Structure formats: structure tokens, C-alpha cells
Amino acid sequence: MSIDLDEEAALRHVTDQLKISYGDRCTPAEVEAAVDEARASFTVLPIRTYVPVLVERRARRILGGDTD
């Protein structure tokens, strides 16, 4: 399944924001790993519109933070 460029840009933005939010608790590599892990669970979804939001929420749970 093809991932469009808007989704890629949104996921880069999510990753950057999480690095800022969790910078005092996690390394950038840990944040990237959490995003990659979260993203992997959504690769089979045919509708991609909300994938960045879902990835952010799951990554926050992985990193041990809240979901807001």
C-alpha cells in the first residue's frame, strides 16, 4: 500500500513534536522507535486520513505519557 507524501509529512511533524515533548525523558532514537512501532500497527488500514493522529496517540502510550 502506498503512503502519500502528506502522511509522511504529518508523521515527521508528529515525530518532531514528540521529540520536543519527551526530550527530557527520552532520546530522539527512543521517540523514533516508538513512532515506528506505532506506525507499524496501522500499515494495513486502507483509509489513511487519521493514521498520524493514531500513531501519535499510540507512540505517547509507548513512551509512557498521556494521550492528549
CYANA upper distance limits for C-alpha pairs under 8 A (distance plus 0.5 A):
  1 MET  CA     43 THR  CA      8.41
  1 MET  CA     44 VAL  CA      8.27
  3 ILE  CA      7 GLU  CA      7.13
  3 ILE  CA      8 GLU  CA      7.65
  4 ASP  CA      8 GLU  CA      7.02
  5 LEU  CA      9 ALA  CA      6.62
  6 ASP  CA     10 ALA  CA      6.60
  7 GLU  CA     11 LEU  CA      6.58
  7 GLU  CA     48 ARG  CA      8.20
  7 GLU  CA     49 THR  CA      8.39
  7 GLU  CA     51 VAL  CA      8.22
  7 GLU  CA     52 PRO  CA      7.31
  8 GLU  CA     12 ARG  CA      6.72
  9 ALA  CA     13 HIS  CA      6.73
 10 ALA  CA     14 VAL  CA      6.68
 10 ALA  CA     52 PRO  CA      6.67
 11 LEU  CA     15 THR  CA      6.58
 11 LEU  CA     52 PRO  CA      6.07
 11 LEU  CA     55 VAL  CA      8.48
 12 ARG  CA     16 ASP  CA      6.65
 13 HIS  CA     17 GLN  CA      6.63
 14 VAL  CA     18 LEU  CA      6.61
 14 VAL  CA     52 PRO  CA      7.63
 14 VAL  CA     56 GLU  CA      6.77
 15 THR  CA     19 LYS  CA      6.67
 15 THR  CA     31 VAL  CA      7.51
 15 THR  CA     32 GLU  CA      7.07
 15 THR  CA     35 VAL  CA      7.24
 15 THR  CA     56 GLU  CA      8.49
 16 ASP  CA     20 ILE  CA      6.98
 17 GLN  CA     21 SER  CA      6.65
 18 LEU  CA     22 TYR  CA      6.27
 18 LEU  CA     23 GLY  CA      8.26
 18 LEU  CA     31 VAL  CA      7.22
 18 LEU  CA     56 GLU  CA      8.48
 18 LEU  CA     60 ARG  CA      8.34
 19 LYS  CA     23 GLY  CA      5.75
 19 LYS  CA     26 CYS  CA      8.28
 19 LYS  CA     27 THR  CA      8.19
 19 LYS  CA     28 PRO  CA      6.33
 19 LYS  CA     31 VAL  CA      6.65
 22 TYR  CA     26 CYS  CA      6.09
 22 TYR  CA     27 THR  CA      8.47
 22 TYR  CA     31 VAL  CA      8.20
 23 GLY  CA     27 THR  CA      6.93
 23 GLY  CA     28 PRO  CA      7.76
 26 CYS  CA     30 GLU  CA      6.42
 26 CYS  CA     31 VAL  CA      7.11
 26 CYS  CA     63 LEU  CA      8.33
 27 THR  CA     31 VAL  CA      6.99
 28 PRO  CA     32 GLU  CA      6.67
 29 ALA  CA     33 ALA  CA      6.57
 30 GLU  CA     34 ALA  CA      6.68
 31 VAL  CA     35 VAL  CA      6.74
 31 VAL  CA     59 ALA  CA      8.22
 31 VAL  CA     63 LEU  CA      7.79
 32 GLU  CA     36 ASP  CA      6.58
 33 ALA  CA     37 GLU  CA      6.55
 34 ALA  CA     38 ALA  CA      6.55
 34 ALA  CA     59 ALA  CA      5.58
 34 ALA  CA     60 ARG  CA      8.45
 34 ALA  CA     62 ILE  CA      6.58
 34 ALA  CA     63 LEU  CA      7.22
 35 VAL  CA     39 ARG  CA      6.37
 35 VAL  CA     55 VAL  CA      6.99
 35 VAL  CA     56 GLU  CA      7.61
 35 VAL  CA     58 ARG  CA      8.45
 35 VAL  CA     59 ALA  CA      5.75
 36 ASP  CA     40 ALA  CA      6.60
 37 GLU  CA     41 SER  CA      7.41
 37 GLU  CA     59 ALA  CA      8.08
 38 ALA  CA     42 PHE  CA      7.77
 38 ALA  CA     55 VAL  CA      5.70
 38 ALA  CA     56 GLU  CA      8.21
 38 ALA  CA     58 ARG  CA      6.05
 38 ALA  CA     59 ALA  CA      6.03
 38 ALA  CA     62 ILE  CA      8.50
 39 ARG  CA     43 THR  CA      7.16
 39 ARG  CA     51 VAL  CA      8.29
 39 ARG  CA     55 VAL  CA      5.94
 42 PHE  CA     51 VAL  CA      7.33
 42 PHE  CA     55 VAL  CA      8.22
 50 TYR  CA     54 LEU  CA      6.74
 51 VAL  CA     55 VAL  CA      6.41
 52 PRO  CA     56 GLU  CA      6.62
 53 VAL  CA     57 ARG  CA      6.80
 54 LEU  CA     58 ARG  CA      6.69
 55 VAL  CA     59 ALA  CA      6.41
 56 GLU  CA     60 ARG  CA      6.63
 57 ARG  CA     61 ARG  CA      6.97
 57 ARG  CA     67 THR  CA      5.86
 57 ARG  CA     68 ASP  CA      8.20
 58 ARG  CA     62 ILE  CA      6.73
 58 ARG  CA     67 THR  CA      8.44
 59 ALA  CA     63 LEU  CA      6.58
 60 ARG  CA     64 GLY  CA      6.68
 60 ARG  CA     65 GLY  CA      5.64
 60 ARG  CA     66 ASP  CA      6.63
 60 ARG  CA     67 THR  CA      6.58
 61 ARG  CA     65 GLY  CA      6.07
 61 ARG  CA     66 ASP  CA      6.96
 61 ARG  CA     67 THR  CA      7.33
